[in-house]
Amino acid sequence: MAALAEAALAAADPMVPRIVRVRKRTRDLPGHATLELVPADGAPLPRYRPGQFTMLYAFGVGEIPVSISGDASDGSRLVQTVRSVGAVSEAVTQLKVGDVLGLRGPFGSAWPTEELAGQDVVVVAGGLGLAPLRPSIYHLLANRDRFGKVVVLYGTRGPEEILYRRQLETWRKRLDLQIEVTVDHAGVGWRGNVGVVTRLIPRVSVDVANATALVCGPEVMMRFTAAGLHDLGLPESSIWVSLERNMKCAIGLCGHCQFSGLFACKDGAVVRYDRVRRLMGMREI
Amino acid sequence: MEGLERILAEHRLFAGLGQPFVELAAGCAKNTVFRPDEYLFHADDPADWIYLVRHGRVALELATPGRGAVQFETVGEGEIVGLTWLLPPYRWGYDARATELTRAIALDARCLRDKCEADHDLGYELLKRFLPVLVARLQATRLQMLDVYGRAR
């Protein structure tokens, strides 16, 4: 009863975390973990849209923003992929099945999946940037007949750092999806593409007047990718990117993630590229 | 020869090039096939051929002490292997190995250089087509050098 009351409080106040439990943990890559989270307070999980993030709170350590990487149509669990880059993310990746943690959100804007009906869609991911794009890929594939061509381009550092590798291999077998994977460097045993992800863009054949691109990865990679897509003929207004900044409160109050006139947590993380292209090139921001 | 002219004319490198120029370039061309793991050339060999890949994949590699060979780029269908033929000393700076069955049009670089010297209009047209490839690879190399994918702790 008390737990339900706390869940109600959390629902009413976005600064109050809910308690969730780790139901499953997958080690995708060294230093990474994908967690399946279920409620520990009796209340249902919040619904979310592809591209949104949550704040995960490792008790006694701290709180970090983490992209949701699961299927938004599955309301029974929340799937999130974390890479260990600091003390909090290290603590989150070390959580075991049955451990509890705090959860706030979901927060932020989403990929414009509902607006893509009838269009060709190009998804470009770099490194861990595949995680926040995966919910949109689930959506595109679950509603495949509503879209034109669907192309997924994925780049990462090396063959040993390919995220969701088995899933990519499964998707690759589909005839209604063009999927290309490349790595920056590889040993001689690698039989796939080598080169940065932008080198894959000229292979994309879409109706550029009726296509949208969803791009997520390191900011420099997104800029190069957007330039490549623009060279292909896509207007900048048809390119969406996901910004990563120092999200703290996640509701646009604290200002830590301020990006000129935008708050990455509230106005983003997903934004249309033409709104931020100039800002992304400014070294002061 | 007629077949090679048609293939060259359809290749994006030669798109829009006048028929007389295509005929000149086709005079330096031949069909080639490389089996998986067969080398097109090795580092420091004379850069005497340019390869327009029609089908397959070619890995560009550099040998590094203690790590063996490292692939730094692959070139696939519709792309070009070999830009070094353009400038002296006309020597390859890396190895090129077919990673799968690869079919390509090979252009004799000496033949093409001689024709470009004799006909500067042809030379300029070809330069306009090779330079964007060079710039695109330079841009890609810059991104590659930045090593943007942060490593986990």
Interface residues (C-beta under 8 A of the other chain):
Chain A: L29 P30 G31 H32 R83 S84 V85 G86 E90 G126 G127 L128 T156 R157 E161 T182 D184 H185 A186 G187 V188 W190 R191 G192 N193 V194 G195 V196 T198 R199 R203 G217 P218 V220 M221 F224
Chain B: R57 A59 L60 E61 R67 G68 A69 V70 Q71 F72 E73 T74 G76 R97 T99 E100 A136 Q139 A140 L143 Q144 L146 D147 V148 Y149 G150 R151 A152 R153
